[in-house]
C-alpha cells in the first residue's frame, strides 16, 4: 500500500536544512538532512537526524511556519512504498515528482536520534 511523502527545504530557523517526511499512521515521521536527496550518490551513506513527528498538513503546506520557525518549500513529493518497517530500520521506495529511488534508514545509536540513510538504485513503480 502506497502512502505519501514530502521533502522540504527549511530556511530561516537555525541552519538551512531539508526535512524528509513519511506518512505514518496519523503523523509524518520526519528526518532532518543537511543535503538534498538529489545530491546523495548511489550507495552513499549520510547521517540524518530523527526529529519530532509532524502533522499531516505538512504534506501540502509551503510557506512561513508560525512562531518564527522559518519557511518551508517543497522540493519533492509523491508516494512511497514501505518495504521493511522495524523500530530501528526501515526501507522504502520514494516515487517522487522529480525522482524515484530506494532508500534504507537505520538507527545508529539507540540512545540518540542519529540514523544513517543510504540511497540505492533508481526504482521503477
C-alpha positions in Angstrom: 0.0 0.0 0.0 1.4 3.4 -1.0 1.5 6.3 1.4 2.5 9.9 0.9 5.8 11.7 1.5 7.2 15.2 1.2 10.7 16.6 1.1 11.0 20.2 2.2 13.8 22.8 2.2 13.6 24.6 5.6 15.2 28.0 5.9 15.1 30.9 8.5 15.3 28.6 11.6 18.8 27.5 12.5 21.0 26.3 9.7 19.1 25.7 6.4 18.3 22.0 6.1 15.9 19.5 4.5 13.1 17.6 6.1 12.1 14.1 4.8 8.6 13.4 6.0 6.9 10.0 5.6 3.2 9.5 6.3 3.0 7.0 9.1 -0.3 6.4 10.8 -1.8 9.8 11.7 1.5 11.7 11.5 4.6 12.3 9.4 7.8 10.6 10.6 10.5 13.2 10.0 14.2 13.1 9.5 16.4 16.2 9.0 19.1 16.1 6.3 21.9 18.6 5.5 21.8 17.9 1.7 19.0 17.3 -0.7 18.1 13.8 -1.7 19.2 14.5 -5.3 22.8 15.0 -4.1 23.0 11.6 -2.4 25.0 9.3 -4.7 24.2 5.6 -5.2 25.1 3.6 -2.1 26.4 6.7 -0.3 25.7 6.7 3.4 24.8 10.0 5.1 24.0 10.8 8.7 20.5 12.2 9.3 18.7 13.2 12.5 15.3 11.9 13.5 13.2 14.8 14.8 9.7 15.0 16.2 6.8 13.8 14.1 4.8 16.4 12.2 1.2 16.9 11.4 -0.2 15.6 8.1 -0.9 19.2 7.0 2.8 19.5 6.0 2.2 17.1 3.1 0.6 20.1 1.2 1.9 23.1 3.1 4.5 25.6 1.9 5.3 29.0 3.4 6.0 30.6 6.7 5.8 28.5 9.9 4.3 30.0 13.0 6.2 31.3 16.0 9.2 32.4 14.0 10.3 28.9 12.9 11.2 29.9 9.3 9.9 28.9 6.0 9.5 25.6 4.1 9.4 24.9 0.4 8.6 21.6 -1.2 11.5 20.1 -3.1 9.7 16.9 -4.0 6.6 15.0 -3.0 4.6 11.9 -4.0 4.0 8.4 -2.8 6.2 5.9 -1.1 6.2 2.1 -0.6 7.4 0.8 2.7 9.4 -2.4 2.2 10.7 -3.0 5.8 9.4 -1.4 8.9 11.2 -2.2 12.2 11.9 0.0 15.2 15.4 0.9 14.2 15.4 0.0 10.5 13.2 0.8 7.5 13.5 0.6 3.8 11.2 2.3 1.3 10.9 3.4 -2.3 10.1 7.1 -2.9 8.0 7.7 -6.1 8.5 11.5 -6.3 7.6 14.1 -8.8 11.3 14.6 -9.6 13.0 11.3 -8.8 12.4 7.7 -7.8 14.8 5.8 -5.6 15.1 3.1 -3.0 16.4 4.2 0.5 17.4 2.5 3.7 17.2 4.2 7.1 19.0 2.6 10.1 19.3 3.9 13.6 22.9 4.3 14.5 22.8 4.6 18.3 19.8 3.6 20.4 20.5 6.5 22.9 20.1 9.4 20.3 18.4 10.4 17.2 21.2 9.7 14.7 20.3 7.5 11.7 22.1 6.5 8.5 20.4 7.0 5.2 21.6 5.0 2.1 20.3 5.5 -1.4 20.1 2.5 -3.7 19.4 2.2 -7.5 16.7 4.1 -9.1 13.5 2.1 -9.0 10.5 1.5 -11.2 7.0 1.7 -10.0 
